[in-house]
Amino acid sequence: MTKAELVEAVAAQSRLTKKSAAEILDIVFANIGKAVKKDQRFSYPGFGTWSVRSRKARKIRNPQTNEMMKLKASKTIGFRPAKELKNSL
């Protein structure tokens, strides 16, 4: 599902205009992002949990030159689905 399809579905189910639905979705996802940055975690019961995950520094190989390089430690965001969502699949 794309953002446009999600906006269309929300607008149809809530009787909002597509513009209003898009604004609401942008606000929701912006706040989820802020929550994950601030608290390192955001949980929505019945759907899942977004959390910050740390990746260790590691060695990688450049496939073009076969040169071994060091990759710095980094952070990424992960999603763990709730049991209800998993069972509904």
ROVO-684913 format. One record per residue: z, y negated, x of N, C-alpha, C, CB in turn. Coordinates in Angstrom, 1 decimal, always signed. Atoms other than C-alpha are relative to their C-alpha. Glycine has a CB too. Example, Ala and Ser with C-alpha at 12.3 -4.5 7.8 and 13.67 -1.06 7.14 Angstrom:
<rec n_c3="+0.0" n_c2="+1.2" n_c1="+0.9" ca_c3="+7.8" ca_c2="+4.5" ca_c1="+12.3" c_c3="+0.0" c_c2="-1.2" c_c1="+0.9" cb_c3="+1.2" cb_c2="+0.0" cb_c1="-1.0"/>
<rec n_c3="+0.0" n_c2="+1.1" n_c1="-0.9" ca_c3="+7.1" ca_c2="+1.1" ca_c1="+13.7" c_c3="+0.8" c_c2="-1.1" c_c1="-0.8" cb_c3="-1.4" cb_c2="-0.5" cb_c1="+0.4"/>
END
This chain:
<rec n_c3="+0.0" n_c2="+1.2" n_c1="+0.8" ca_c3="+0.0" ca_c2="+0.0" ca_c1="+0.0" c_c3="+0.0" c_c2="-1.2" c_c1="+0.9" cb_c3="+1.2" cb_c2="+0.0" cb_c1="-1.0"/>
<rec n_c3="+0.1" n_c2="+1.2" n_c1="-0.7" ca_c3="-0.9" ca_c2="-3.4" ca_c1="+1.3" c_c3="+0.9" c_c2="-1.1" c_c1="-0.6" cb_c3="-1.5" cb_c2="-0.5" cb_c1="+0.1"/>
<rec n_c3="-0.8" n_c2="+1.1" n_c1="+0.5" ca_c3="+0.9" ca_c2="-6.7" ca_c1="+0.8" c_c3="-0.6" c_c2="-0.5" c_c1="-1.3" cb_c3="+0.1" cb_c2="-1.1" cb_c1="+1.0"/>
<rec n_c3="+0.7" n_c2="+0.5" n_c1="+1.2" ca_c3="-1.7" ca_c2="-7.8" ca_c1="-1.7" c_c3="+0.2" c_c2="+1.0" c_c1="-1.2" cb_c3="-1.5" cb_c2="-0.1" cb_c1="+0.2"/>
<rec n_c3="-0.3" n_c2="-1.0" n_c1="+1.0" ca_c3="-1.2" ca_c2="-4.5" ca_c1="-3.7" c_c3="+1.4" c_c2="-0.1" c_c1="-0.5" cb_c3="-0.3" cb_c2="+1.4" cb_c1="+0.5"/>
<rec n_c3="-1.4" n_c2="+0.2" n_c1="+0.4" ca_c3="+2.6" ca_c2="-5.0" ca_c1="-3.7" c_c3="+0.2" c_c2="-1.2" c_c1="-0.8" cb_c3="+0.8" cb_c2="+0.0" cb_c1="+1.3"/>
<rec n_c3="-0.1" n_c2="+1.3" n_c1="+0.7" ca_c3="+2.3" ca_c2="-8.6" ca_c1="-4.8" c_c3="-0.6" c_c2="+0.2" c_c1="-1.4" cb_c3="-0.8" cb_c2="-1.1" cb_c1="+0.7"/>
<rec n_c3="+0.6" n_c2="-0.2" n_c1="+1.3" ca_c3="+0.0" ca_c2="-7.5" ca_c1="-7.7" c_c3="+0.9" c_c2="+0.9" c_c1="-0.8" cb_c3="-1.4" cb_c2="+0.7" cb_c1="+0.2"/>
<rec n_c3="-0.9" n_c2="-0.9" n_c1="+0.7" ca_c3="+2.4" ca_c2="-4.7" ca_c1="-8.7" c_c3="+1.2" c_c2="-0.7" c_c1="-0.5" cb_c3="+0.4" cb_c2="+1.2" cb_c1="+0.8"/>
<rec n_c3="-1.2" n_c2="+0.8" n_c1="+0.4" ca_c3="+5.4" ca_c2="-7.0" ca_c1="-8.7" c_c3="-0.3" c_c2="-1.0" c_c1="-1.1" cb_c3="+0.6" cb_c2="-0.7" cb_c1="+1.2"/>
<rec n_c3="+0.4" n_c2="+1.0" n_c1="+1.0" ca_c3="+3.5" ca_c2="-9.7" ca_c1="-10.6" c_c3="-0.2" c_c2="+0.6" c_c1="-1.4" cb_c3="-1.2" cb_c2="-0.7" cb_c1="+0.5"/>
<rec n_c3="+0.3" n_c2="-0.7" n_c1="+1.3" ca_c3="+2.4" ca_c2="-7.2" ca_c1="-13.3" c_c3="+1.3" c_c2="+0.5" c_c1="-0.6" cb_c3="-0.9" cb_c2="+1.2" cb_c1="+0.3"/>
<rec n_c3="-1.2" n_c2="-0.5" n_c1="+0.5" ca_c3="+5.8" ca_c2="-5.7" ca_c1="-13.7" c_c3="+1.0" c_c2="-1.0" c_c1="-0.4" cb_c3="+0.7" cb_c2="+1.0" cb_c1="+0.9"/>
<rec n_c3="-1.0" n_c2="+1.0" n_c1="+0.3" ca_c3="+7.8" ca_c2="-8.9" ca_c1="-13.8" c_c3="-0.6" c_c2="-1.2" c_c1="-0.8" cb_c3="+0.5" cb_c2="-0.6" cb_c1="+1.3"/>
<rec n_c3="+0.7" n_c2="+1.1" n_c1="+0.7" ca_c3="+5.2" ca_c2="-11.1" ca_c1="-15.6" c_c3="+0.1" c_c2="-1.3" c_c1="+0.7" cb_c3="+0.7" cb_c2="-0.2" cb_c1="-1.4"/>
<rec n_c3="+0.1" n_c2="+1.2" n_c1="-0.9" ca_c3="+5.2" ca_c2="-13.6" ca_c1="-12.7" c_c3="-1.4" c_c2="-0.2" c_c1="+0.4" cb_c3="+1.0" cb_c2="+0.1" cb_c1="+1.2"/>
<rec n_c3="+1.3" n_c2="+0.2" n_c1="-0.5" ca_c3="+2.2" ca_c2="-15.2" ca_c1="-11.3" c_c3="-0.1" c_c2="+0.7" c_c1="+1.4" cb_c3="-0.4" cb_c2="-1.5" cb_c1="+0.2"/>
<rec n_c3="+0.1" n_c2="-0.6" n_c1="-1.3" ca_c3="+0.8" ca_c2="-13.6" ca_c1="-8.1" c_c3="+0.6" c_c2="-0.9" c_c1="+1.1" cb_c3="-1.4" cb_c2="+0.3" cb_c1="+0.3"/>
<rec n_c3="-0.6" n_c2="+1.0" n_c1="-1.0" ca_c3="+1.8" ca_c2="-16.8" ca_c1="-6.2" c_c3="+1.5" c_c2="+0.1" c_c1="+0.0" cb_c3="-0.5" cb_c2="-1.4" cb_c1="-0.3"/>
<rec n_c3="-1.5" n_c2="-0.1" n_c1="+0.1" ca_c3="+5.4" ca_c2="-16.6" ca_c1="-7.4" c_c3="+0.5" c_c2="+1.3" c_c1="+0.6" cb_c3="+0.5" cb_c2="-0.2" cb_c1="-1.4"/>
<rec n_c3="-0.4" n_c2="-1.3" n_c1="-0.5" ca_c3="+5.6" ca_c2="-12.9" ca_c1="-6.7" c_c3="-0.1" c_c2="+0.1" c_c1="+1.6" cb_c3="-0.9" cb_c2="+1.1" cb_c1="-0.6"/>
<rec n_c3="+0.2" n_c2="+0.0" n_c1="-1.5" ca_c3="+4.2" ca_c2="-13.4" ca_c1="-3.1" c_c3="+1.1" c_c2="-0.8" c_c1="+0.6" cb_c3="-1.4" cb_c2="-0.6" cb_c1="+0.3"/>
<rec n_c3="-1.1" n_c2="+0.8" n_c1="-0.5" ca_c3="+6.8" ca_c2="-16.2" ca_c1="-2.5" c_c3="+1.3" c_c2="+0.8" c_c1="+0.0" cb_c3="+0.1" cb_c2="-1.3" cb_c1="-0.8"/>
<rec n_c3="-1.2" n_c2="-0.7" n_c1="+0.1" ca_c3="+9.6" ca_c2="-14.0" ca_c1="-3.7" c_c3="+0.0" c_c2="+1.2" c_c1="+1.1" cb_c3="+0.2" cb_c2="+0.6" cb_c1="-1.4"/>
<rec n_c3="+0.0" n_c2="-1.1" n_c1="-1.0" ca_c3="+8.5" ca_c2="-11.0" ca_c1="-1.5" c_c3="+0.1" c_c2="-0.6" c_c1="+1.4" cb_c3="-1.3" cb_c2="+0.7" cb_c1="-0.2"/>
<rec n_c3="-0.1" n_c2="+0.6" n_c1="-1.3" ca_c3="+8.1" ca_c2="-13.3" ca_c1="+1.5" c_c3="+1.5" c_c2="-0.4" c_c1="+0.3" cb_c3="-0.8" cb_c2="-1.3" cb_c1="+0.1"/>
<rec n_c3="-1.4" n_c2="+0.4" n_c1="-0.2" ca_c3="+11.7" ca_c2="-14.6" ca_c1="+1.0" c_c3="+0.9" c_c2="+1.3" c_c1="+0.2" cb_c3="+0.5" cb_c2="-0.7" cb_c1="-1.3"/>
<rec n_c3="-0.8" n_c2="-1.3" n_c1="-0.1" ca_c3="+13.1" ca_c2="-11.0" ca_c1="+0.5" c_c3="-0.2" c_c2="+0.6" c_c1="+1.4" cb_c3="-0.5" cb_c2="+1.0" cb_c1="-1.0"/>
<rec n_c3="+0.3" n_c2="-0.6" n_c1="-1.3" ca_c3="+11.4" ca_c2="-9.7" ca_c1="+3.7" c_c3="+0.5" c_c2="-0.9" c_c1="+1.1" cb_c3="-1.4" cb_c2="+0.3" cb_c1="+0.2"/>
<rec n_c3="-0.5" n_c2="+0.9" n_c1="-1.0" ca_c3="+12.4" ca_c2="-12.8" ca_c1="+5.7" c_c3="+1.5" c_c2="+0.2" c_c1="+0.1" cb_c3="-0.3" cb_c2="-1.5" cb_c1="-0.3"/>
<rec n_c3="-1.4" n_c2="-0.2" n_c1="+0.0" ca_c3="+16.0" ca_c2="-12.3" ca_c1="+4.7" c_c3="+0.4" c_c2="+1.4" c_c1="+0.5" cb_c3="+0.6" cb_c2="-0.1" cb_c1="-1.4"/>
<rec n_c3="-0.3" n_c2="-1.3" n_c1="-0.6" ca_c3="+15.9" ca_c2="-8.6" ca_c1="+5.6" c_c3="-0.1" c_c2="-0.1" c_c1="+1.5" cb_c3="-1.0" cb_c2="+1.1" cb_c1="-0.5"/>
<rec n_c3="+0.1" n_c2="+0.2" n_c1="-1.4" ca_c3="+14.6" ca_c2="-9.6" ca_c1="+9.0" c_c3="+1.2" c_c2="-0.7" c_c1="+0.7" cb_c3="-1.3" cb_c2="-0.7" cb_c1="+0.3"/>
<rec n_c3="-1.2" n_c2="+0.8" n_c1="-0.5" ca_c3="+17.4" ca_c2="-12.2" ca_c1="+9.5" c_c3="+1.2" c_c2="+0.9" c_c1="+0.0" cb_c3="+0.2" cb_c2="-1.2" cb_c1="-0.9"/>
<rec n_c3="-1.2" n_c2="-0.9" n_c1="+0.1" ca_c3="+20.0" ca_c2="-9.6" ca_c1="+8.4" c_c3="+0.0" c_c2="+1.0" c_c1="+1.2" cb_c3="+0.1" cb_c2="+0.7" cb_c1="-1.3"/>
<rec n_c3="+0.0" n_c2="-0.9" n_c1="-1.1" ca_c3="+18.8" ca_c2="-7.1" ca_c1="+10.9" c_c3="+0.2" c_c2="-0.6" c_c1="+1.4" cb_c3="-1.4" cb_c2="+0.7" cb_c1="+0.1"/>
<rec n_c3="-0.2" n_c2="+0.7" n_c1="-1.2" ca_c3="+18.7" ca_c2="-9.7" ca_c1="+13.7" c_c3="+1.5" c_c2="-0.3" c_c1="+0.2" cb_c3="-0.8" cb_c2="-1.3" cb_c1="+0.1"/>
<rec n_c3="-1.4" n_c2="+0.4" n_c1="+0.0" ca_c3="+22.2" ca_c2="-10.9" ca_c1="+12.8" c_c3="+1.0" c_c2="+1.1" c_c1="+0.1" cb_c3="+0.3" cb_c2="-0.9" cb_c1="-1.2"/>
<rec n_c3="-1.0" n_c2="-1.1" n_c1="+0.1" ca_c3="+24.1" ca_c2="-7.7" ca_c1="+11.9" c_c3="-0.5" c_c2="+1.3" c_c1="+0.6" cb_c3="+0.3" cb_c2="+0.2" cb_c1="-1.5"/>
<rec n_c3="+0.5" n_c2="-1.2" n_c1="-0.6" ca_c3="+21.9" ca_c2="-5.2" ca_c1="+13.7" c_c3="-0.3" c_c2="+1.1" c_c1="-1.0" cb_c3="+0.9" cb_c2="+0.5" cb_c1="+1.1"/>
<rec n_c3="+0.2" n_c2="-1.0" n_c1="+1.0" ca_c3="+21.5" ca_c2="-3.4" ca_c1="+10.4" c_c3="-0.2" c_c2="-0.6" c_c1="-1.4" cb_c3="+1.2" cb_c2="+1.0" cb_c1="+0.0"/>
<rec n_c3="+0.1" n_c2="+0.4" n_c1="+1.4" ca_c3="+20.4" ca_c2="-3.8" ca_c1="+6.8" c_c3="-0.2" c_c2="+1.3" c_c1="-0.8" cb_c3="-1.3" cb_c2="-1.0" cb_c1="-0.2"/>
<rec n_c3="+0.0" n_c2="-1.2" n_c1="+0.8" ca_c3="+21.0" ca_c2="-1.2" ca_c1="+4.1" c_c3="-0.3" c_c2="-0.3" c_c1="-1.4" cb_c3="+1.3" cb_c2="+0.8" cb_c1="+0.2"/>
<rec n_c3="+0.3" n_c2="+0.1" n_c1="+1.5" ca_c3="+19.5" ca_c2="-0.9" ca_c1="+0.6" c_c3="+0.2" c_c2="+1.3" c_c1="-0.6" cb_c3="-1.5" cb_c2="-0.5" cb_c1="-0.2"/>
<rec n_c3="-0.4" n_c2="-1.3" n_c1="+0.5" ca_c3="+21.2" ca_c2="+1.9" ca_c1="-1.3" c_c3="-1.1" c_c2="+0.6" c_c1="-0.8" cb_c3="+1.2" cb_c2="-0.2" cb_c1="-0.9"/>
<rec n_c3="+1.1" n_c2="-0.7" n_c1="+0.7" ca_c3="+18.8" ca_c2="+4.5" ca_c1="-2.6" c_c3="-1.3" c_c2="-0.1" c_c1="+0.6" cb_c3="-0.1" cb_c2="-0.5" cb_c1="-1.4"/>
<rec n_c3="+1.3" n_c2="+0.2" n_c1="-0.6" ca_c3="+16.0" ca_c2="+3.3" ca_c1="-0.4" c_c3="+0.1" c_c2="+0.4" c_c1="+1.5" cb_c3="-0.5" cb_c2="-1.4" cb_c1="-0.1"/>
<rec n_c3="-0.1" n_c2="-0.3" n_c1="-1.5" ca_c3="+17.1" ca_c2="+3.3" ca_c1="+3.3" c_c3="+0.7" c_c2="-1.1" c_c1="+0.7" cb_c3="-1.3" cb_c2="+0.3" cb_c1="+0.5"/>
<rec n_c3="-0.7" n_c2="+0.9" n_c1="-0.9" ca_c3="+18.5" ca_c2="+1.5" ca_c1="+6.3" c_c3="-0.9" c_c2="-0.4" c_c1="+1.1" cb_c3="+1.3" cb_c2="+0.6" cb_c1="+0.5"/>
<rec n_c3="+0.7" n_c2="+0.5" n_c1="-1.1" ca_c3="+16.8" ca_c2="-0.7" ca_c1="+8.8" c_c3="+1.0" c_c2="-0.3" c_c1="+1.1" cb_c3="-0.9" cb_c2="-1.3" cb_c1="-0.3"/>
<rec n_c3="-0.9" n_c2="+0.2" n_c1="-1.1" ca_c3="+18.5" ca_c2="-0.9" ca_c1="+12.2" c_c3="-0.7" c_c2="-0.3" c_c1="+1.3" cb_c3="+1.0" cb_c2="+1.1" cb_c1="+0.1"/>
<rec n_c3="+0.5" n_c2="+0.3" n_c1="-1.3" ca_c3="+18.0" ca_c2="-2.2" ca_c1="+15.7" c_c3="+0.3" c_c2="+1.2" c_c1="+0.9" cb_c3="+0.6" cb_c2="-1.3" cb_c1="+0.6"/>
<rec n_c3="-0.2" n_c2="-1.1" n_c1="-0.9" ca_c3="+17.4" ca_c2="+0.6" ca_c1="+18.2" c_c3="-0.4" c_c2="-0.5" c_c1="+1.4" cb_c3="-0.9" cb_c2="+1.2" cb_c1="-0.4"/>
<rec n_c3="+0.2" n_c2="+0.3" n_c1="-1.4" ca_c3="+17.6" ca_c2="+0.3" ca_c1="+22.0" c_c3="-0.8" c_c2="+1.1" c_c1="+0.7" cb_c3="+1.3" cb_c2="-0.3" cb_c1="+0.8"/>
<rec n_c3="+0.8" n_c2="-1.0" n_c1="-0.8" ca_c3="+15.0" ca_c2="+1.9" ca_c1="+24.3" c_c3="+0.4" c_c2="-0.2" c_c1="+1.4" cb_c3="-1.5" cb_c2="-0.3" cb_c1="-0.2"/>
<rec n_c3="-0.4" n_c2="+0.1" n_c1="-1.4" ca_c3="+16.0" ca_c2="+2.7" ca_c1="+27.8" c_c3="-1.2" c_c2="-0.4" c_c1="+0.9" cb_c3="+0.6" cb_c2="+1.4" cb_c1="+0.5"/>
<rec n_c3="+1.1" n_c2="+0.3" n_c1="-0.9" ca_c3="+14.0" ca_c2="+1.5" ca_c1="+30.8" c_c3="-0.5" c_c2="+1.4" c_c1="+0.5" cb_c3="+0.5" cb_c2="-0.8" cb_c1="+1.3"/>
<rec n_c3="+0.6" n_c2="-1.3" n_c1="-0.4" ca_c3="+11.6" ca_c2="+4.2" ca_c1="+31.9" c_c3="-1.3" c_c2="-0.2" c_c1="+0.9" cb_c3="-0.4" cb_c2="+0.9" cb_c1="-1.2"/>
<rec n_c3="+1.2" n_c2="+0.1" n_c1="-0.8" ca_c3="+8.6" ca_c2="+4.9" ca_c1="+34.2" c_c3="-1.2" c_c2="+0.5" c_c1="-0.9" cb_c3="+0.1" cb_c2="+0.9" cb_c1="+1.2"/>
<rec n_c3="+1.2" n_c2="-0.4" n_c1="+0.7" ca_c3="+5.1" ca_c2="+5.0" ca_c1="+32.7" c_c3="-1.1" c_c2="+0.0" c_c1="+1.0" cb_c3="-0.2" cb_c2="-1.0" cb_c1="-1.2"/>
<rec n_c3="+1.2" n_c2="-0.2" n_c1="-0.9" ca_c3="+1.7" ca_c2="+5.8" ca_c1="+34.1" c_c3="-1.2" c_c2="-0.8" c_c1="-0.7" cb_c3="-0.4" cb_c2="+1.4" cb_c1="+0.2"/>
<rec n_c3="+1.2" n_c2="+0.7" n_c1="+0.5" ca_c3="-1.3" ca_c2="+3.5" ca_c1="+33.7" c_c3="-1.1" c_c2="+1.0" c_c1="+0.0" cb_c3="-0.3" cb_c2="-1.3" cb_c1="+1.0"/>
<rec n_c3="+1.0" n_c2="-1.0" n_c1="+0.1" ca_c3="-4.0" ca_c2="+5.8" ca_c1="+32.5" c_c3="-1.3" c_c2="-0.4" c_c1="+0.7" cb_c3="-0.3" cb_c2="+0.3" cb_c1="-1.4"/>
<rec n_c3="+1.2" n_c2="+0.4" n_c1="-0.7" ca_c3="-6.8" ca_c2="+3.8" ca_c1="+34.1" c_c3="+0.1" c_c2="+0.1" c_c1="+1.5" cb_c3="-0.4" cb_c2="-1.5" cb_c1="-0.3"/>
<rec n_c3="-0.1" n_c2="+0.0" n_c1="-1.4" ca_c3="-5.4" ca_c2="+3.6" ca_c1="+37.6" c_c3="+0.9" c_c2="+1.2" c_c1="+0.5" cb_c3="+0.5" cb_c2="-1.3" cb_c1="+0.5"/>
<rec n_c3="-1.0" n_c2="-1.0" n_c1="-0.4" ca_c3="-2.8" ca_c2="+6.5" ca_c1="+37.6" c_c3="+1.2" c_c2="-0.6" c_c1="+0.7" cb_c3="-0.7" cb_c2="+1.1" cb_c1="+0.8"/>
<rec n_c3="-1.1" n_c2="+0.6" n_c1="-0.7" ca_c3="-0.4" ca_c2="+4.0" ca_c1="+39.0" c_c3="+1.3" c_c2="+0.1" c_c1="-0.9" cb_c3="-0.3" cb_c2="-1.5" cb_c1="+0.2"/>
<rec n_c3="-1.3" n_c2="-0.1" n_c1="+0.6" ca_c3="+3.3" ca_c2="+4.6" ca_c1="+38.1" c_c3="+0.6" c_c2="-1.4" c_c1="-0.1" cb_c3="+1.0" cb_c2="+1.0" cb_c1="+0.7"/>
<rec n_c3="-0.6" n_c2="+1.4" n_c1="+0.2" ca_c3="+5.0" ca_c2="+1.4" ca_c1="+36.6" c_c3="+1.3" c_c2="+0.2" c_c1="-0.7" cb_c3="-1.0" cb_c2="-0.9" cb_c1="-0.8"/>
<rec n_c3="-1.3" n_c2="+0.0" n_c1="+0.7" ca_c3="+8.5" ca_c2="+0.6" ca_c1="+35.4" c_c3="-0.2" c_c2="-0.8" c_c1="-1.3" cb_c3="+1.1" cb_c2="-0.6" cb_c1="+0.9"/>
<rec n_c3="+0.0" n_c2="+0.7" n_c1="+1.3" ca_c3="+8.9" ca_c2="-0.4" ca_c1="+31.8" c_c3="+1.4" c_c2="-0.4" c_c1="-0.3" cb_c3="-0.6" cb_c2="+0.9" cb_c1="-1.2"/>
<rec n_c3="-1.3" n_c2="+0.5" n_c1="+0.2" ca_c3="+11.9" ca_c2="-2.6" ca_c1="+31.0" c_c3="+0.6" c_c2="+0.6" c_c1="-1.2" cb_c3="+0.0" cb_c2="-1.5" cb_c1="+0.0"/>
<rec n_c3="-0.7" n_c2="-0.3" n_c1="+1.2" ca_c3="+14.5" ca_c2="-1.7" ca_c1="+28.5" c_c3="-0.3" c_c2="-1.0" c_c1="-1.1" cb_c3="+1.6" cb_c2="+0.1" cb_c1="+0.2"/>
<rec n_c3="+0.4" n_c2="+0.9" n_c1="+1.1" ca_c3="+13.7" ca_c2="-3.1" ca_c1="+25.0" c_c3="+0.7" c_c2="+0.4" c_c1="-1.2" cb_c3="-1.6" cb_c2="+0.0" cb_c1="-0.2"/>
<rec n_c3="-0.6" n_c2="-0.3" n_c1="+1.4" ca_c3="+14.8" ca_c2="-3.2" ca_c1="+21.4" c_c3="-1.2" c_c2="+0.1" c_c1="-0.9" cb_c3="+1.0" cb_c2="-1.1" cb_c1="-0.4"/>
<rec n_c3="+0.9" n_c2="-0.2" n_c1="+1.0" ca_c3="+12.9" ca_c2="-2.1" ca_c1="+18.4" c_c3="+0.7" c_c2="+0.2" c_c1="-1.3" cb_c3="-1.0" cb_c2="+1.2" cb_c1="+0.2"/>
<rec n_c3="-0.6" n_c2="-0.2" n_c1="+1.3" ca_c3="+13.5" ca_c2="-1.8" ca_c1="+14.7" c_c3="-0.3" c_c2="+1.4" c_c1="-0.5" cb_c3="-0.4" cb_c2="-1.1" cb_c1="-1.0"/>
<rec n_c3="+0.2" n_c2="-1.3" n_c1="+0.6" ca_c3="+13.9" ca_c2="+1.6" ca_c1="+13.0" c_c3="+0.4" c_c2="+0.0" c_c1="-1.4" cb_c3="+0.8" cb_c2="+1.1" cb_c1="+0.8"/>
<rec n_c3="-0.3" n_c2="-0.2" n_c1="+1.4" ca_c3="+14.0" ca_c2="+2.8" ca_c1="+9.4" c_c3="+0.4" c_c2="+1.4" c_c1="-0.2" cb_c3="-1.2" cb_c2="-0.4" cb_c1="-0.9"/>
<rec n_c3="-0.5" n_c2="-1.3" n_c1="+0.4" ca_c3="+16.0" ca_c2="+5.7" ca_c1="+8.1" c_c3="+0.0" c_c2="+0.0" c_c1="-1.5" cb_c3="+1.4" cb_c2="+0.3" cb_c1="+0.6"/>
<rec n_c3="+0.0" n_c2="+0.0" n_c1="+1.4" ca_c3="+15.2" ca_c2="+6.6" ca_c1="+4.5" c_c3="+1.3" c_c2="+0.6" c_c1="-0.6" cb_c3="-1.2" cb_c2="+0.8" cb_c1="-0.5"/>
<rec n_c3="-1.1" n_c2="-0.5" n_c1="+0.7" ca_c3="+18.0" ca_c2="+7.3" ca_c1="+2.1" c_c3="-0.3" c_c2="+1.4" c_c1="-0.6" cb_c3="+0.5" cb_c2="-0.9" cb_c1="-1.2"/>
<rec n_c3="+0.1" n_c2="-1.4" n_c1="+0.5" ca_c3="+18.6" ca_c2="+10.9" ca_c1="+0.8" c_c3="-0.8" c_c2="+0.0" c_c1="-1.3" cb_c3="+1.4" cb_c2="+0.6" cb_c1="-0.2"/>
<rec n_c3="+0.7" n_c2="+0.0" n_c1="+1.3" ca_c3="+17.4" ca_c2="+9.9" ca_c1="-2.7" c_c3="-1.5" c_c2="-0.2" c_c1="+0.2" cb_c3="+0.6" cb_c2="-1.2" cb_c1="-0.8"/>
<rec n_c3="+1.4" n_c2="+0.2" n_c1="-0.3" ca_c3="+14.1" ca_c2="+8.6" ca_c1="-1.3" c_c3="-0.7" c_c2="+1.2" c_c1="+0.6" cb_c3="-0.2" cb_c2="-1.2" cb_c1="+0.9"/>
<rec n_c3="+0.5" n_c2="-1.2" n_c1="-0.6" ca_c3="+13.6" ca_c2="+11.7" ca_c1="+0.8" c_c3="-0.3" c_c2="+1.1" c_c1="-1.1" cb_c3="+0.9" cb_c2="+0.5" cb_c1="+1.1"/>
<rec n_c3="+0.1" n_c2="-1.1" n_c1="+1.0" ca_c3="+14.2" ca_c2="+14.0" ca_c1="-2.1" c_c3="-1.0" c_c2="-0.3" c_c1="-1.1" cb_c3="+1.4" cb_c2="+0.1" cb_c1="-0.7"/>
<rec n_c3="+1.0" n_c2="+0.3" n_c1="+1.0" ca_c3="+11.8" ca_c2="+12.1" ca_c1="-4.4" c_c3="-1.4" c_c2="+0.2" c_c1="+0.5" cb_c3="+0.1" cb_c2="-1.5" cb_c1="-0.4"/>
<rec n_c3="+1.3" n_c2="-0.3" n_c1="-0.5" ca_c3="+8.9" ca_c2="+12.9" ca_c1="-2.1" c_c3="-0.6" c_c2="+1.3" c_c1="-0.3" cb_c3="+0.0" cb_c2="-0.2" cb_c1="+1.5"/>
END
